[in-house]
Amino acid sequence: MRKTVVSGGAGFIGSHLAEELAERDYQVIILDNLSTGKKENIESLLSKGKAEFIQGSVTDLDLLQEVLQDVHFVFHLAAIASVPRSVRDPLATHEVNVNGTLKLLLAARDNHVSKVIYSSSSAVYGDTPTLPKKEDMLPNPQSPYAVSKLAGEYYCQAFQQVYALPTVCLRYFNVYGSRQDAKSQYAAVIPAFLSRIYQGNPPIIYGDGEQSRDFTFVKDVVDANILAAESQHTGIFNIGKGDRTTIKELAEMAIKLVGDSMEPIYEEPRSGDVKHSLADISRSERFGYAPKVSLEEGLREILWSFQHEKQP
């Protein structure tokens, strides 16, 4: 059993990844300070003895040095993952996303970890008009969050170059799925839409609704992480669906799936948001990545979780 650490493993993506790693007989250690992650996301894993949980922060270097002993892979998802929050509090975002990543890389280097898989973001591309986004494009980050993610990528590349620590940086495009926090003021668009519609309230669109996103289901992102870890590939890779949907189209699809009839509410655009995003995923196909879940299928699964788990 290969020993793995999932930082941010009680969070939305991290908990799904921890579950899949456990299913594949990895020895899983979840590190999370529970600032945004939730213990309930991993309760079934812990109750069955399929994972170990350590409550702590990636900004604690002494803790990281201890946790990463004899570890094979590190999946680094711990972050303050919100553009609006980074605009509001850039210092906190920098402390966790940049300093935390640097400290994790130091501990990985010192403990001779086989590979670090770093969760980055399509936000590093900014609002450049060229579509689709390719990994060799010049980054143009437009928010403190995007800057922090790009800085993490550069640190990963530097540690591979200078210390021979293999690293993979995965640039996620608008990940969605069950366990996303719909109640947060920084909630992503899909859980925010579905939660409001499910409760009989119209979705809120910031801007004209013509902005488009490459929505990627969480199970596809989990597959990408494990494929990247188990492959010999290193470097930067886009992880998206490879197609895009406007926010207006998303609202219409969500309303239809819930079986309601309502019109969205339009409000002013949010600072730091990009207009369009679309991933070129040809590079990630080299290590076997192939997204399988359509947007409609993904939305249906979230609605199912609303109906069978706790109400949003």
Contacts in CASP RR format, 6 or more apart in sequence:
PFRMAT RR
TARGET T0000
AUTHOR 0000-0000-0000
METHOD contacts of the structure
MODEL  1
MRKTVVSGGAGFIGSHLAEELAERDYQVIILDNLSTGKKENIESLLSKGK
AEFIQGSVTDLDLLQEVLQDVHFVFHLAAIASVPRSVRDPLATHEVNVNG
TLKLLLAARDNHVSKVIYSSSSAVYGDTPTLPKKEDMLPNPQSPYAVSKL
AGEYYCQAFQQVYALPTVCLRYFNVYGSRQDAKSQYAAVIPAFLSRIYQG
NPPIIYGDGEQSRDFTFVKDVVDANILAAESQHTGIFNIGKGDRTTIKEL
AEMAIKLVGDSMEPIYEEPRSGDVKHSLADISRSERFGYAPKVSLEEGLR
EILWSFQHEKQP
1 25 0 8 1.000
1 26 0 8 1.000
1 27 0 8 1.000
2 26 0 8 1.000
2 27 0 8 1.000
2 72 0 8 1.000
2 73 0 8 1.000
3 26 0 8 1.000
3 27 0 8 1.000
3 29 0 8 1.000
3 70 0 8 1.000
3 71 0 8 1.000
3 72 0 8 1.000
4 21 0 8 1.000
4 26 0 8 1.000
4 27 0 8 1.000
4 28 0 8 1.000
4 29 0 8 1.000
4 71 0 8 1.000
4 72 0 8 1.000
4 73 0 8 1.000
4 74 0 8 1.000
4 75 0 8 1.000
5 29 0 8 1.000
5 30 0 8 1.000
5 31 0 8 1.000
5 67 0 8 1.000
5 68 0 8 1.000
5 71 0 8 1.000
5 73 0 8 1.000
5 74 0 8 1.000
5 75 0 8 1.000
6 14 0 8 1.000
6 17 0 8 1.000
6 18 0 8 1.000
6 21 0 8 1.000
6 28 0 8 1.000
6 29 0 8 1.000
6 30 0 8 1.000
6 31 0 8 1.000
6 75 0 8 1.000
6 77 0 8 1.000
7 31 0 8 1.000
7 32 0 8 1.000
7 58 0 8 1.000
7 74 0 8 1.000
7 75 0 8 1.000
7 76 0 8 1.000
7 77 0 8 1.000
7 78 0 8 1.000
7 104 0 8 1.000
8 14 0 8 1.000
8 30 0 8 1.000
8 31 0 8 1.000
8 32 0 8 1.000
8 37 0 8 1.000
8 58 0 8 1.000
8 77 0 8 1.000
8 78 0 8 1.000
8 79 0 8 1.000
9 15 0 8 1.000
9 17 0 8 1.000
9 18 0 8 1.000
9 30 0 8 1.000
9 31 0 8 1.000
9 32 0 8 1.000
9 37 0 8 1.000
9 41 0 8 1.000
9 42 0 8 1.000
9 77 0 8 1.000
9 78 0 8 1.000
10 30 0 8 1.000
10 32 0 8 1.000
10 34 0 8 1.000
10 37 0 8 1.000
10 38 0 8 1.000
10 39 0 8 1.000
10 41 0 8 1.000
10 42 0 8 1.000
10 53 0 8 1.000
11 32 0 8 1.000
11 36 0 8 1.000
11 37 0 8 1.000
11 38 0 8 1.000
11 41 0 8 1.000
11 77 0 8 1.000
11 179 0 8 1.000
12 37 0 8 1.000
12 41 0 8 1.000
12 175 0 8 1.000
12 177 0 8 1.000
12 179 0 8 1.000
12 180 0 8 1.000
12 181 0 8 1.000
12 218 0 8 1.000
13 77 0 8 1.000
13 119 0 8 1.000
13 172 0 8 1.000
13 175 0 8 1.000
13 218 0 8 1.000
13 221 0 8 1.000
13 222 0 8 1.000
14 75 0 8 1.000
14 77 0 8 1.000
15 37 0 8 1.000
15 41 0 8 1.000
15 42 0 8 1.000
15 45 0 8 1.000
15 179 0 8 1.000
16 179 0 8 1.000
16 218 0 8 1.000
16 219 0 8 1.000
16 221 0 8 1.000
16 222 0 8 1.000
17 75 0 8 1.000
17 77 0 8 1.000
17 221 0 8 1.000
17 222 0 8 1.000
17 225 0 8 1.000
17 226 0 8 1.000
18 28 0 8 1.000
18 30 0 8 1.000
18 42 0 8 1.000
18 45 0 8 1.000
18 51 0 8 1.000
19 42 0 8 1.000
19 44 0 8 1.000
19 45 0 8 1.000
20 222 0 8 1.000
20 223 0 8 1.000
20 226 0 8 1.000
21 28 0 8 1.000
21 75 0 8 1.000
21 226 0 8 1.000
22 28 0 8 1.000
22 45 0 8 1.000
22 50 0 8 1.000
22 51 0 8 1.000
24 226 0 8 1.000
26 73 0 8 1.000
28 45 0 8 1.000
28 50 0 8 1.000
28 51 0 8 1.000
28 52 0 8 1.000
29 51 0 8 1.000
29 52 0 8 1.000
29 53 0 8 1.000
29 54 0 8 1.000
29 67 0 8 1.000
29 71 0 8 1.000
30 42 0 8 1.000
30 45 0 8 1.000
30 51 0 8 1.000
30 52 0 8 1.000
30 53 0 8 1.000
30 54 0 8 1.000
31 54 0 8 1.000
31 56 0 8 1.000
31 58 0 8 1.000
31 63 0 8 1.000
31 67 0 8 1.000
31 78 0 8 1.000
32 53 0 8 1.000
32 54 0 8 1.000
32 55 0 8 1.000
32 56 0 8 1.000
32 78 0 8 1.000
33 55 0 8 1.000
33 56 0 8 1.000
33 57 0 8 1.000
33 78 0 8 1.000
34 55 0 8 1.000
35 80 0 8 1.000
36 80 0 8 1.000
36 81 0 8 1.000
36 181 0 8 1.000
36 184 0 8 1.000
38 179 0 8 1.000
39 53 0 8 1.000
41 179 0 8 1.000
42 51 0 8 1.000
42 53 0 8 1.000
45 51 0 8 1.000
46 53 0 8 1.000
54 63 0 8 1.000
54 67 0 8 1.000
56 63 0 8 1.000
57 63 0 8 1.000
57 78 0 8 1.000
57 96 0 8 1.000
57 100 0 8 1.000
58 64 0 8 1.000
58 76 0 8 1.000
58 78 0 8 1.000
58 96 0 8 1.000
58 100 0 8 1.000
58 101 0 8 1.000
58 103 0 8 1.000
58 104 0 8 1.000
59 95 0 8 1.000
59 96 0 8 1.000
59 99 0 8 1.000
59 100 0 8 1.000
59 103 0 8 1.000
60 103 0 8 1.000
61 103 0 8 1.000
61 106 0 8 1.000
61 107 0 8 1.000
64 103 0 8 1.000
64 104 0 8 1.000
64 106 0 8 1.000
64 107 0 8 1.000
65 107 0 8 1.000
65 110 0 8 1.000
65 111 0 8 1.000
67 107 0 8 1.000
68 74 0 8 1.000
68 104 0 8 1.000
68 107 0 8 1.000
68 108 0 8 1.000
68 110 0 8 1.000
68 111 0 8 1.000
68 113 0 8 1.000
69 111 0 8 1.000
70 111 0 8 1.000
71 108 0 8 1.000
71 111 0 8 1.000
71 113 0 8 1.000
72 113 0 8 1.000
72 114 0 8 1.000
72 115 0 8 1.000
73 113 0 8 1.000
73 114 0 8 1.000
73 115 0 8 1.000
73 116 0 8 1.000
73 117 0 8 1.000
73 229 0 8 1.000
74 104 0 8 1.000
74 108 0 8 1.000
74 113 0 8 1.000
74 115 0 8 1.000
74 116 0 8 1.000
74 117 0 8 1.000
75 117 0 8 1.000
75 119 0 8 1.000
75 225 0 8 1.000
75 229 0 8 1.000
76 101 0 8 1.000
76 104 0 8 1.000
76 116 0 8 1.000
76 117 0 8 1.000
76 118 0 8 1.000
76 119 0 8 1.000
77 119 0 8 1.000
78 96 0 8 1.000
78 100 0 8 1.000
78 104 0 8 1.000
79 96 0 8 1.000
79 97 0 8 1.000
79 119 0 8 1.000
79 148 0 8 1.000
79 149 0 8 1.000
80 86 0 8 1.000
80 92 0 8 1.000
80 93 0 8 1.000
80 96 0 8 1.000
80 97 0 8 1.000
80 145 0 8 1.000
81 121 0 8 1.000
81 145 0 8 1.000
82 145 0 8 1.000
82 184 0 8 1.000
82 186 0 8 1.000
83 123 0 8 1.000
83 143 0 8 1.000
83 145 0 8 1.000
83 146 0 8 1.000
83 270 0 8 1.000
83 272 0 8 1.000
83 273 0 8 1.000
84 185 0 8 1.000
84 186 0 8 1.000
84 270 0 8 1.000
84 271 0 8 1.000
84 272 0 8 1.000
85 92 0 8 1.000
85 93 0 8 1.000
85 145 0 8 1.000
85 186 0 8 1.000
86 93 0 8 1.000
86 143 0 8 1.000
86 144 0 8 1.000
86 145 0 8 1.000
86 146 0 8 1.000
86 148 0 8 1.000
87 143 0 8 1.000
87 144 0 8 1.000
87 145 0 8 1.000
87 271 0 8 1.000
87 272 0 8 1.000
90 144 0 8 1.000
93 144 0 8 1.000
93 145 0 8 1.000
93 148 0 8 1.000
94 144 0 8 1.000
94 148 0 8 1.000
97 145 0 8 1.000
97 148 0 8 1.000
97 149 0 8 1.000
97 151 0 8 1.000
97 152 0 8 1.000
98 148 0 8 1.000
98 151 0 8 1.000
98 152 0 8 1.000
98 155 0 8 1.000
101 118 0 8 1.000
101 151 0 8 1.000
101 152 0 8 1.000
101 155 0 8 1.000
101 156 0 8 1.000
102 152 0 8 1.000
102 155 0 8 1.000
104 116 0 8 1.000
105 116 0 8 1.000
105 155 0 8 1.000
105 156 0 8 1.000
105 159 0 8 1.000
105 165 0 8 1.000
105 167 0 8 1.000
108 116 0 8 1.000
108 159 0 8 1.000
108 165 0 8 1.000
109 159 0 8 1.000
109 163 0 8 1.000
109 165 0 8 1.000
113 165 0 8 1.000
114 166 0 8 1.000
115 166 0 8 1.000
115 167 0 8 1.000
115 168 0 8 1.000
115 229 0 8 1.000
115 234 0 8 1.000
116 156 0 8 1.000
116 159 0 8 1.000
116 165 0 8 1.000
116 166 0 8 1.000
116 167 0 8 1.000
116 168 0 8 1.000
117 167 0 8 1.000
117 168 0 8 1.000
117 170 0 8 1.000
117 225 0 8 1.000
117 228 0 8 1.000
117 229 0 8 1.000
118 152 0 8 1.000
118 153 0 8 1.000
118 156 0 8 1.000
118 167 0 8 1.000
118 168 0 8 1.000
118 169 0 8 1.000
118 170 0 8 1.000
119 170 0 8 1.000
119 172 0 8 1.000
119 225 0 8 1.000
120 149 0 8 1.000
120 150 0 8 1.000
120 152 0 8 1.000
120 153 0 8 1.000
120 169 0 8 1.000
120 170 0 8 1.000
120 171 0 8 1.000
120 172 0 8 1.000
120 236 0 8 1.000
121 145 0 8 1.000
121 146 0 8 1.000
121 149 0 8 1.000
121 171 0 8 1.000
121 172 0 8 1.000
122 133 0 8 1.000
122 171 0 8 1.000
122 172 0 8 1.000
122 173 0 8 1.000
122 174 0 8 1.000
122 214 0 8 1.000
122 238 0 8 1.000
122 240 0 8 1.000
122 277 0 8 1.000
122 279 0 8 1.000
123 141 0 8 1.000
123 142 0 8 1.000
123 143 0 8 1.000
123 145 0 8 1.000
123 146 0 8 1.000
123 149 0 8 1.000
123 274 0 8 1.000
124 139 0 8 1.000
124 140 0 8 1.000
124 141 0 8 1.000
124 146 0 8 1.000
124 149 0 8 1.000
124 150 0 8 1.000
124 153 0 8 1.000
124 171 0 8 1.000
125 133 0 8 1.000
125 137 0 8 1.000
125 139 0 8 1.000
125 140 0 8 1.000
125 171 0 8 1.000
125 274 0 8 1.000
125 277 0 8 1.000
126 139 0 8 1.000
126 140 0 8 1.000
126 141 0 8 1.000
126 142 0 8 1.000
126 146 0 8 1.000
126 274 0 8 1.000
127 140 0 8 1.000
127 142 0 8 1.000
127 274 0 8 1.000
127 275 0 8 1.000
127 276 0 8 1.000
128 137 0 8 1.000
128 138 0 8 1.000
128 140 0 8 1.000
129 276 0 8 1.000
130 137 0 8 1.000
131 244 0 8 1.000
131 276 0 8 1.000
131 277 0 8 1.000
131 278 0 8 1.000
132 214 0 8 1.000
132 242 0 8 1.000
132 278 0 8 1.000
132 279 0 8 1.000
132 280 0 8 1.000
133 238 0 8 1.000
133 277 0 8 1.000
133 278 0 8 1.000
133 279 0 8 1.000
133 280 0 8 1.000
134 238 0 8 1.000
134 280 0 8 1.000
134 283 0 8 1.000
135 171 0 8 1.000
135 236 0 8 1.000
135 237 0 8 1.000
135 238 0 8 1.000
135 280 0 8 1.000
135 283 0 8 1.000
139 150 0 8 1.000
141 147 0 8 1.000
141 149 0 8 1.000
141 150 0 8 1.000
142 272 0 8 1.000
142 274 0 8 1.000
143 271 0 8 1.000
143 272 0 8 1.000
152 169 0 8 1.000
153 169 0 8 1.000
153 236 0 8 1.000
156 167 0 8 1.000
156 168 0 8 1.000
156 169 0 8 1.000
156 235 0 8 1.000
157 167 0 8 1.000
157 169 0 8 1.000
157 235 0 8 1.000
157 236 0 8 1.000
159 165 0 8 1.000
159 167 0 8 1.000
160 166 0 8 1.000
160 167 0 8 1.000
160 234 0 8 1.000
160 235 0 8 1.000
166 234 0 8 1.000
167 234 0 8 1.000
167 235 0 8 1.000
168 228 0 8 1.000
168 229 0 8 1.000
168 233 0 8 1.000
168 234 0 8 1.000
168 235 0 8 1.000
168 236 0 8 1.000
168 237 0 8 1.000
169 235 0 8 1.000
169 236 0 8 1.000
169 237 0 8 1.000
170 221 0 8 1.000
170 224 0 8 1.000
170 225 0 8 1.000
170 228 0 8 1.000
170 237 0 8 1.000
170 239 0 8 1.000
170 284 0 8 1.000
171 236 0 8 1.000
171 237 0 8 1.000
171 238 0 8 1.000
171 239 0 8 1.000
171 279 0 8 1.000
172 216 0 8 1.000
172 221 0 8 1.000
172 239 0 8 1.000
172 240 0 8 1.000
173 213 0 8 1.000
173 214 0 8 1.000
173 215 0 8 1.000
173 216 0 8 1.000
173 238 0 8 1.000
173 239 0 8 1.000
173 240 0 8 1.000
173 241 0 8 1.000
173 242 0 8 1.000
173 277 0 8 1.000
173 278 0 8 1.000
173 279 0 8 1.000
174 188 0 8 1.000
174 189 0 8 1.000
174 213 0 8 1.000
174 214 0 8 1.000
174 215 0 8 1.000
174 216 0 8 1.000
174 240 0 8 1.000
174 277 0 8 1.000
175 188 0 8 1.000
175 216 0 8 1.000
175 217 0 8 1.000
175 218 0 8 1.000
175 221 0 8 1.000
176 188 0 8 1.000
176 190 0 8 1.000
176 191 0 8 1.000
176 215 0 8 1.000
176 216 0 8 1.000
176 217 0 8 1.000
176 218 0 8 1.000
176 298 0 8 1.000
176 302 0 8 1.000
177 190 0 8 1.000
177 191 0 8 1.000
177 217 0 8 1.000
177 218 0 8 1.000
177 298 0 8 1.000
177 301 0 8 1.000
177 302 0 8 1.000
178 218 0 8 1.000
178 301 0 8 1.000
178 302 0 8 1.000
178 305 0 8 1.000
178 309 0 8 1.000
179 218 0 8 1.000
179 305 0 8 1.000
180 187 0 8 1.000
180 188 0 8 1.000
180 190 0 8 1.000
180 191 0 8 1.000
180 302 0 8 1.000
181 187 0 8 1.000
181 191 0 8 1.000
182 191 0 8 1.000
182 192 0 8 1.000
182 194 0 8 1.000
182 195 0 8 1.000
182 312 0 8 1.000
183 195 0 8 1.000
183 312 0 8 1.000
187 195 0 8 1.000
189 213 0 8 1.000
189 247 0 8 1.000
189 250 0 8 1.000
190 215 0 8 1.000
190 250 0 8 1.000
190 254 0 8 1.000
190 299 0 8 1.000
190 302 0 8 1.000
191 302 0 8 1.000
191 312 0 8 1.000
192 203 0 8 1.000
192 204 0 8 1.000
193 203 0 8 1.000
193 250 0 8 1.000
193 251 0 8 1.000
193 254 0 8 1.000
194 254 0 8 1.000
194 258 0 8 1.000
194 299 0 8 1.000
194 302 0 8 1.000
194 303 0 8 1.000
194 306 0 8 1.000
194 312 0 8 1.000
195 306 0 8 1.000
195 312 0 8 1.000
196 202 0 8 1.000
196 203 0 8 1.000
196 204 0 8 1.000
197 203 0 8 1.000
197 254 0 8 1.000
197 255 0 8 1.000
197 258 0 8 1.000
197 260 0 8 1.000
197 262 0 8 1.000
198 258 0 8 1.000
198 303 0 8 1.000
198 306 0 8 1.000
198 312 0 8 1.000
199 312 0 8 1.000
200 260 0 8 1.000
200 262 0 8 1.000
202 262 0 8 1.000
202 263 0 8 1.000
202 264 0 8 1.000
202 265 0 8 1.000
203 251 0 8 1.000
203 254 0 8 1.000
203 255 0 8 1.000
203 264 0 8 1.000
203 265 0 8 1.000
204 264 0 8 1.000
204 265 0 8 1.000
204 266 0 8 1.000
204 267 0 8 1.000
205 247 0 8 1.000
205 248 0 8 1.000
205 251 0 8 1.000
205 264 0 8 1.000
205 265 0 8 1.000
205 266 0 8 1.000
205 267 0 8 1.000
206 267 0 8 1.000
206 268 0 8 1.000
206 269 0 8 1.000
206 270 0 8 1.000
206 273 0 8 1.000
207 266 0 8 1.000
207 267 0 8 1.000
207 268 0 8 1.000
207 269 0 8 1.000
208 248 0 8 1.000
208 266 0 8 1.000
209 246 0 8 1.000
209 247 0 8 1.000
209 248 0 8 1.000
209 251 0 8 1.000
209 266 0 8 1.000
210 246 0 8 1.000
210 247 0 8 1.000
210 248 0 8 1.000
211 246 0 8 1.000
211 247 0 8 1.000
211 273 0 8 1.000
211 274 0 8 1.000
211 275 0 8 1.000
211 276 0 8 1.000
212 244 0 8 1.000
212 245 0 8 1.000
212 246 0 8 1.000
212 247 0 8 1.000
212 275 0 8 1.000
212 276 0 8 1.000
212 277 0 8 1.000
212 278 0 8 1.000
213 244 0 8 1.000
213 245 0 8 1.000
213 247 0 8 1.000
213 250 0 8 1.000
213 276 0 8 1.000
213 277 0 8 1.000
214 240 0 8 1.000
214 241 0 8 1.000
214 242 0 8 1.000
214 243 0 8 1.000
214 244 0 8 1.000
214 277 0 8 1.000
214 278 0 8 1.000
214 279 0 8 1.000
215 241 0 8 1.000
215 245 0 8 1.000
215 250 0 8 1.000
215 295 0 8 1.000
216 239 0 8 1.000
216 240 0 8 1.000
216 241 0 8 1.000
216 279 0 8 1.000
216 291 0 8 1.000
217 241 0 8 1.000
217 291 0 8 1.000
217 293 0 8 1.000
217 295 0 8 1.000
217 297 0 8 1.000
217 298 0 8 1.000
217 301 0 8 1.000
219 292 0 8 1.000
219 293 0 8 1.000
220 239 0 8 1.000
220 240 0 8 1.000
220 241 0 8 1.000
220 289 0 8 1.000
220 291 0 8 1.000
220 292 0 8 1.000
220 293 0 8 1.000
221 239 0 8 1.000
223 289 0 8 1.000
223 292 0 8 1.000
224 237 0 8 1.000
224 239 0 8 1.000
224 284 0 8 1.000
224 289 0 8 1.000
227 287 0 8 1.000
227 288 0 8 1.000
227 289 0 8 1.000
228 237 0 8 1.000
228 284 0 8 1.000
228 287 0 8 1.000
228 289 0 8 1.000
231 287 0 8 1.000
231 288 0 8 1.000
233 286 0 8 1.000
233 287 0 8 1.000
237 283 0 8 1.000
237 284 0 8 1.000
237 287 0 8 1.000
237 289 0 8 1.000
238 279 0 8 1.000
238 280 0 8 1.000
238 281 0 8 1.000
238 283 0 8 1.000
238 284 0 8 1.000
239 279 0 8 1.000
239 281 0 8 1.000
239 284 0 8 1.000
239 289 0 8 1.000
240 279 0 8 1.000
240 281 0 8 1.000
240 291 0 8 1.000
241 279 0 8 1.000
241 281 0 8 1.000
241 291 0 8 1.000
241 295 0 8 1.000
242 278 0 8 1.000
242 279 0 8 1.000
242 280 0 8 1.000
242 281 0 8 1.000
242 291 0 8 1.000
243 278 0 8 1.000
244 276 0 8 1.000
244 277 0 8 1.000
244 278 0 8 1.000
245 253 0 8 1.000
245 295 0 8 1.000
248 264 0 8 1.000
250 295 0 8 1.000
251 264 0 8 1.000
253 295 0 8 1.000
253 296 0 8 1.000
253 299 0 8 1.000
254 299 0 8 1.000
255 261 0 8 1.000
255 262 0 8 1.000
257 296 0 8 1.000
257 299 0 8 1.000
257 300 0 8 1.000
257 303 0 8 1.000
258 303 0 8 1.000
281 289 0 8 1.000
281 291 0 8 1.000
293 301 0 8 1.000
306 312 0 8 1.000
END
